[in-house]
């Protein structure tokens, strides 16, 4: 089994490398729009293929651009689709919850690896949230998310059992939260 996994990873990283960094960006971009695609796997492949720093940057940029694209698509055609739902009160309640999210909580929601990112993108697009607020939250929140998946992908077992790696991930989440609090003060001014 391990040999098969190693061969699959080698094939996929070779394929990504042959198409260059745009392919790494593109798979992350697609994942932000098509929710069934595995973000963790794609970030891991980018980190393995292009190295920790470049793979993380490519994944981070792809996630931001893809999330903003999903946000704008949702904003543009979301009302058309929500009119077809019978329970409009639930949709309106969901929109209000998203609208009431503080900036630090939005950043934290984006930064947590197991949050359904596609739902956050759509929810923000359906709400009356300012696009600048969402974009700024993505810039801060996507970095710890991508960092987390890059670590996990490189070695799942090592990442889970190594307290230093867990501490680094928790530090990144805390840092994202603190930076978002500071940015929130500037956004209110």
Rosetta silent file (secondary structure, phi, psi, omega in degrees, C-alpha in Angstrom):
SEQUENCE: XXXXXXXXXXXXXXXXXXXXXXXXXXXXXXXXXXXXXXXXXXXXXXXXXXXXXXXXXXXXXXXXXXXXXXXXXXXXXXXXXXXXXXXXXXXXXXXXXXXXXXXXXXXXXXXXXXXXXXXXXXXXXXXXXXXXXXXXXXXXXXXXXXXXXXXXXXXXXXXXXXXXXXXXXXXXXXXXXXXXXXXXXXXXX
SCORE:     score description
SCORE:     0.000 S_00000001
   1 L     0.000  -46.036 -179.611    0.000    0.000    0.000 S_00000001
   2 H   -60.199  -39.476 -179.939    2.778    2.441    0.945 S_00000001
   3 H   -63.832  -40.244  179.063    4.523    1.764   -2.356 S_00000001
   4 H   -64.081  -43.122  178.948    1.325    2.545   -4.274 S_00000001
   5 H   -62.603  -44.991  178.978    0.861    5.815   -2.355 S_00000001
   6 H   -59.764  -42.465  178.700    4.493    6.785   -3.007 S_00000001
   7 H   -65.507  -40.641  179.403    4.070    6.088   -6.734 S_00000001
   8 H   -64.229  -44.555  178.762    0.828    8.094   -6.881 S_00000001
   9 H   -63.738  -43.144  179.589    2.429   11.065   -5.112 S_00000001
  10 H   -62.167  -41.931  178.726    5.479   10.872   -7.372 S_00000001
  11 H   -63.619  -47.988 -176.911    3.250   10.792  -10.476 S_00000001
  12 H   -66.517  -41.372  178.832    1.083   13.712   -9.321 S_00000001
  13 H   -68.172  -35.858  175.513    4.011   15.897   -8.240 S_00000001
  14 H   -63.540  -40.588  178.269    5.765   15.151  -11.533 S_00000001
  15 H   -63.849  -47.086  177.855    2.627   16.162  -13.406 S_00000001
  16 H   -60.344  -46.131 -178.310    2.311   19.415  -11.430 S_00000001
  17 H   -62.100  -36.051 -178.452    5.996   20.217  -11.896 S_00000001
  18 H   -67.482  -27.821  178.819    5.760   19.646  -15.654 S_00000001
  19 H   -93.965   -9.535  175.927    3.033   22.294  -15.979 S_00000001
  20 L    87.114 -176.077 -172.855    4.745   24.741  -13.625 S_00000001
  21 H   -65.309  -24.985  178.959    3.545   26.883  -10.751 S_00000001
  22 H   -62.236  -34.731  179.688    0.368   27.929  -12.580 S_00000001
  23 H   -65.176  -38.118  177.044   -0.923   24.352  -12.295 S_00000001
  24 H   -65.280  -41.030  176.210   -0.460   24.469   -8.519 S_00000001
  25 H   -63.593  -45.131 -174.582   -2.330   27.777   -8.375 S_00000001
  26 H   -64.273  -40.465 -179.276   -5.074   26.471  -10.664 S_00000001
  27 H   -67.330  -34.615  176.784   -5.871   23.324   -8.645 S_00000001
  28 H   -70.916  -41.481  176.541   -6.269   25.401   -5.466 S_00000001
  29 H   -56.826  -48.535  179.624   -8.366   27.958   -7.353 S_00000001
  30 H   -60.549  -39.769 -179.009  -10.642   25.152   -8.626 S_00000001
  31 H   -62.103  -32.384 -179.474  -11.003   23.687   -5.144 S_00000001
  32 H   -69.791  -21.866 -178.391  -12.345   27.013   -3.895 S_00000001
  33 H  -101.140  -33.079 -179.045  -15.131   26.854   -6.468 S_00000001
  34 L  -110.295  102.602 -168.677  -15.814   23.102   -6.551 S_00000001
  35 L   -67.616  -17.435 -177.401  -16.289   21.981   -2.929 S_00000001
  36 L   -79.902  -10.737  179.292  -15.825   18.230   -3.431 S_00000001
  37 L   -75.698  144.299 -174.184  -12.164   18.659   -4.368 S_00000001
  38 L   -85.823  102.801  179.670   -9.687   17.959   -1.526 S_00000001
  39 H   -57.208  -46.878 -177.523   -7.923   21.164   -0.427 S_00000001
  40 H   -56.799  -43.305  179.696   -5.585   19.290    1.922 S_00000001
  41 H   -64.934  -44.659 -177.238   -4.373   16.997   -0.851 S_00000001
  42 H   -66.656  -41.719  177.508   -3.839   19.855   -3.306 S_00000001
  43 H   -63.666  -42.968  179.235   -1.929   22.012   -0.816 S_00000001
  44 H   -59.458  -44.391  178.751    0.178   18.996    0.120 S_00000001
  45 H   -62.297  -40.451  178.026    1.017   18.317   -3.512 S_00000001
  46 H   -62.819  -43.921 -179.247    2.017   21.960   -3.990 S_00000001
  47 H   -65.903  -41.492  178.851    4.264   21.894   -0.913 S_00000001
  48 H   -67.805  -41.453 -176.226    5.884   18.615   -1.968 S_00000001
  49 H   -73.683  -47.786 -170.587    6.281   19.724   -5.598 S_00000001
  50 H  -105.754    0.149 -179.322    7.386   23.340   -5.222 S_00000001
  51 L    94.654  162.737 -174.658    8.874   23.322   -1.713 S_00000001
  52 H   -60.323  -47.346 -175.188    7.509   24.568    1.584 S_00000001
  53 H   -74.211  -55.367 -178.067    7.739   28.309    0.933 S_00000001
  54 H   -65.270  -40.079  178.048    6.792   28.503   -2.760 S_00000001
  55 H   -62.163  -38.499  177.979    4.166   25.743   -2.414 S_00000001
  56 H   -68.436  -43.610 -179.748    2.554   27.597    0.487 S_00000001
  57 H   -63.878  -44.773  178.638    2.560   30.925   -1.382 S_00000001
  58 H   -59.828  -46.292 -178.794    1.066   29.360   -4.514 S_00000001
  59 H   -65.668  -41.294 -179.931   -1.633   27.642   -2.459 S_00000001
  60 H   -61.870  -48.410  179.584   -2.352   30.775   -0.425 S_00000001
  61 H   -64.436  -42.443  178.117   -2.770   32.943   -3.528 S_00000001
  62 H   -61.865  -39.138  179.634   -4.899   30.299   -5.272 S_00000001
  63 H   -67.641  -39.574  179.399   -7.136   30.004   -2.216 S_00000001
  64 H   -66.802  -50.062 -178.330   -7.617   33.775   -1.979 S_00000001
  65 H   -64.592  -41.605  178.226   -8.385   34.258   -5.675 S_00000001
  66 H   -65.221  -41.154  178.609  -10.653   31.197   -5.755 S_00000001
  67 H   -65.456  -41.025  177.491  -12.521   32.268   -2.624 S_00000001
  68 H   -66.395  -37.009  177.033  -13.061   35.766   -3.984 S_00000001
  69 H   -63.503  -45.305  177.547  -14.298   34.288   -7.269 S_00000001
  70 H   -61.310  -41.435  177.396  -16.722   32.064   -5.364 S_00000001
  71 H   -58.476  -48.712 -177.578  -17.810   35.095   -3.316 S_00000001
  72 H   -69.654  -36.889  175.723  -18.530   37.161   -6.439 S_00000001
  73 H   -62.277  -45.868  178.630  -20.346   34.318   -8.204 S_00000001
  74 H   -61.389  -42.195  179.627  -22.485   33.830   -5.120 S_00000001
  75 H   -64.748  -38.245 -175.900  -23.153   37.548   -4.888 S_00000001
  76 H   -74.502  -45.223 -173.300  -24.095   37.737   -8.576 S_00000001
  77 H  -114.685    0.826 -175.701  -26.398   34.719   -8.899 S_00000001
  78 H   -61.261  -43.579 -178.810  -27.134   33.791   -5.278 S_00000001
  79 H   -62.014  -36.535  178.459  -30.446   35.617   -4.985 S_00000001
  80 H   -59.159  -43.611 -178.453  -31.742   33.836   -8.082 S_00000001
  81 H   -77.194  -35.254 -178.209  -31.120   30.442   -6.494 S_00000001
  82 H   -70.309  -22.822  176.979  -32.268   31.327   -2.977 S_00000001
  83 L   -65.429  -22.572 -178.629  -35.677   32.403   -4.311 S_00000001
  84 L   -80.808  -15.989  179.721  -36.337   28.752   -5.198 S_00000001
  85 L   -75.743  140.790 -179.118  -35.983   27.578   -1.579 S_00000001
  86 L   -75.190  -37.114 -175.724  -39.206   27.128    0.332 S_00000001
  87 L   -94.788   77.538 -177.115  -37.780   28.072    3.724 S_00000001
  88 H   -68.984  -24.886  179.344  -36.713   31.656    3.082 S_00000001
  89 H   -64.933  -38.411  178.914  -36.589   32.431    6.820 S_00000001
  90 H   -65.756  -39.995  179.176  -33.670   30.034    7.310 S_00000001
  91 H   -64.504  -43.915  179.770  -31.783   31.636    4.457 S_00000001
  92 H   -65.651  -38.472  177.266  -32.416   35.100    5.849 S_00000001
  93 H   -63.712  -41.290  178.043  -31.354   33.973    9.342 S_00000001
  94 H   -62.143  -45.147  178.456  -28.148   32.519    7.855 S_00000001
  95 H   -58.928  -43.344 -178.682  -27.442   35.798    6.029 S_00000001
  96 H   -65.359  -38.168  177.638  -27.921   37.778    9.218 S_00000001
  97 H   -62.584  -43.141  179.338  -25.533   35.500   11.128 S_00000001
  98 H   -64.915  -43.410  179.449  -22.879   36.004    8.485 S_00000001
  99 H   -60.925  -33.402 -176.383  -23.476   39.770    8.475 S_00000001
 100 H   -82.717   -8.501 -179.839  -23.071   39.914   12.259 S_00000001
 101 L   -60.368  128.393  173.847  -19.720   38.105   12.255 S_00000001
 102 L   -70.779  159.815 -179.752  -17.036   40.325   13.687 S_00000001
 103 H   -58.531  -47.449  178.842  -13.898   40.679   11.618 S_00000001
 104 H   -61.047  -37.977  179.318  -11.741   38.617   14.026 S_00000001
 105 H   -69.645  -34.639  175.621  -14.338   35.832   14.096 S_00000001
 106 H   -64.023  -45.244  178.415  -14.536   35.825   10.296 S_00000001
 107 H   -60.193  -44.920 -179.919  -10.748   35.499   10.086 S_00000001
 108 H   -64.020  -40.530  177.543  -10.807   32.675   12.618 S_00000001
 109 H   -60.359  -41.346  178.581  -13.624   30.926   10.738 S_00000001
 110 H   -70.330  -35.690 -174.482  -11.552   31.091    7.551 S_00000001
 111 H   -76.634  -24.666 -176.995   -8.354   29.995    9.322 S_00000001
 112 L   -71.942  123.711 -173.001   -9.781   26.864   10.967 S_00000001
 113 L   -61.667  -25.511 -174.525   -8.865   23.916    8.716 S_00000001
 114 L  -103.086   12.250  172.650  -12.087   21.957    9.128 S_00000001
 115 L   -76.271  135.083  176.439  -14.481   24.814    8.380 S_00000001
 116 L   -69.320   97.318 -173.610  -16.310   24.201    5.089 S_00000001
 117 H   -58.901  -38.223  179.799  -14.578   26.997    3.183 S_00000001
 118 H   -60.393  -40.437  179.095  -16.976   26.839    0.248 S_00000001
 119 H   -65.718  -37.499  177.666  -19.904   27.521    2.614 S_00000001
 120 H   -64.320  -44.526  179.432  -18.063   30.526    4.075 S_00000001
 121 H   -60.442  -47.424 -178.791  -17.431   31.904    0.571 S_00000001
 122 H   -67.231  -45.378  179.530  -21.055   31.456   -0.477 S_00000001
 123 H   -58.369  -42.730  178.617  -22.415   32.723    2.839 S_00000001
 124 H   -66.626  -37.387  178.611  -20.307   35.855    2.623 S_00000001
 125 H   -67.762  -36.692  179.472  -21.394   36.361   -0.985 S_00000001
 126 H   -74.922  -24.896 -177.943  -25.071   35.994   -0.102 S_00000001
 127 L   -80.163 -176.353  176.943  -24.753   38.368    2.839 S_00000001
 128 L   -97.586   18.440 -177.978  -24.312   42.110    2.735 S_00000001
 129 L   -60.457  138.531  177.503  -20.721   41.771    3.877 S_00000001
 130 L   -66.303  133.791 -178.308  -18.352   44.313    2.406 S_00000001
 131 H   -63.026  -31.120  178.491  -16.067   42.728   -0.201 S_00000001
 132 H   -68.211  -38.666  177.544  -13.042   44.549    1.262 S_00000001
 133 H   -63.506  -44.591 -179.555  -13.735   43.043    4.691 S_00000001
 134 H   -65.323  -44.214  179.970  -14.003   39.559    3.187 S_00000001
 135 H   -61.236  -45.484  179.441  -10.854   40.011    1.087 S_00000001
 136 H   -63.093  -38.650  178.321   -8.840   41.268    4.075 S_00000001
 137 H   -66.140  -36.623  177.575  -10.085   38.335    6.172 S_00000001
 138 H   -64.313  -43.917 -178.296   -9.018   35.919    3.424 S_00000001
 139 H   -57.955  -42.601 -178.637   -5.514   37.377    3.259 S_00000001
 140 H   -80.385  -45.795 -171.852   -5.015   36.810    6.979 S_00000001
 141 H   -75.094  -30.304 -177.567   -7.076   33.653    7.504 S_00000001
 142 H   -71.774  -25.912 -177.479   -5.975   31.573    4.529 S_00000001
 143 H   -62.984  -51.050  177.604   -2.308   31.583    5.539 S_00000001
 144 H   -65.016  -31.424  178.176   -2.682   29.420    8.673 S_00000001
 145 H   -62.874  -49.813  179.943   -5.141   27.208    6.800 S_00000001
 146 H   -65.615  -41.883  178.338   -2.690   26.574    3.965 S_00000001
 147 H   -58.250  -44.748  179.246    0.203   26.216    6.405 S_00000001
 148 H   -58.754  -52.363 -177.125   -1.760   23.588    8.340 S_00000001
 149 H   -66.334  -30.762  176.426   -2.576   21.513    5.244 S_00000001
 150 H   -65.208  -42.457  177.173    1.005   21.784    4.006 S_00000001
 151 H   -65.869  -47.229 -177.985    2.303   20.343    7.262 S_00000001
 152 H   -60.323  -44.696 -177.092   -0.330   17.649    7.437 S_00000001
 153 H   -64.402  -36.082 -178.888    0.245   16.619    3.862 S_00000001
 154 H   -65.689  -37.529  178.068    3.987   16.271    4.222 S_00000001
 155 L  -163.540   94.135 -176.690    3.613   13.822    7.037 S_00000001
 156 H   -56.783  -51.275 -176.973    0.232   13.190    8.610 S_00000001
 157 H   -62.783  -44.755 -179.907    1.491   10.970   11.385 S_00000001
 158 H   -63.678  -41.633 -178.118    4.436   13.229   12.237 S_00000001
 159 H   -63.765  -39.426 -176.441    2.227   16.341   12.244 S_00000001
 160 H   -76.818  -34.274 -175.440   -0.320   14.864   14.604 S_00000001
 161 H   -94.618  -11.267 -177.714    2.155   13.344   17.032 S_00000001
 162 L   -92.167  110.494 -178.770    4.790   16.091   17.025 S_00000001
 163 H   -60.277  -29.381  179.873    3.974   18.685   19.700 S_00000001
 164 H   -66.203  -40.918  179.104    6.237   21.255   18.010 S_00000001
 165 H   -67.144  -43.945  178.454    4.202   21.115   14.801 S_00000001
 166 H   -61.302  -41.070  178.282    0.927   21.352   16.720 S_00000001
 167 H   -63.488  -39.892  178.205    2.337   24.337   18.638 S_00000001
 168 H   -63.129  -42.741 -179.899    3.322   26.031   15.359 S_00000001
 169 H   -65.156  -44.890  178.246   -0.180   25.550   13.943 S_00000001
 170 H   -63.158  -38.197  176.929   -1.810   26.877   17.129 S_00000001
 171 H   -61.659  -43.551  178.750    0.596   29.809   17.061 S_00000001
 172 H   -62.640  -40.589  177.680   -0.412   30.598   13.451 S_00000001
 173 H   -64.375  -43.726  178.331   -4.111   30.497   14.411 S_00000001
 174 H   -64.014  -42.837  178.406   -3.475   32.782   17.378 S_00000001
 175 H   -61.661  -43.430  177.819   -1.395   35.104   15.241 S_00000001
 176 H   -60.917  -40.949  179.237   -4.148   35.268   12.598 S_00000001
 177 H   -64.249  -46.342 -178.668   -6.660   36.107   15.313 S_00000001
 178 H   -65.544  -42.104  178.196   -4.464   38.849   16.813 S_00000001
 179 H   -63.338  -38.276  179.397   -3.652   40.368   13.423 S_00000001
 180 H   -67.204  -34.110  176.849   -7.362   40.371   12.583 S_00000001
 181 H   -64.390  -43.059  178.650   -8.129   42.216   15.842 S_00000001
 182 H   -65.751  -45.511  179.166   -5.590   44.892   14.941 S_00000001
 183 H   -62.934  -34.174  179.282   -6.869   45.096   11.363 S_00000001
 184 H   -61.791  -39.125  178.077  -10.424   45.346   12.687 S_00000001
 185 H   -62.734  -40.611  178.961   -9.495   48.514   14.578 S_00000001
 186 H   -69.342  -35.144 -178.168   -8.127   50.065   11.380 S_00000001
 187 H   -70.411  -27.632  179.978  -11.204   49.030    9.390 S_00000001
 188 H   -78.080  -20.624 -177.946  -13.515   50.744   11.878 S_00000001
 189 L   -79.498    0.000    0.000  -11.644   54.045   11.572 S_00000001
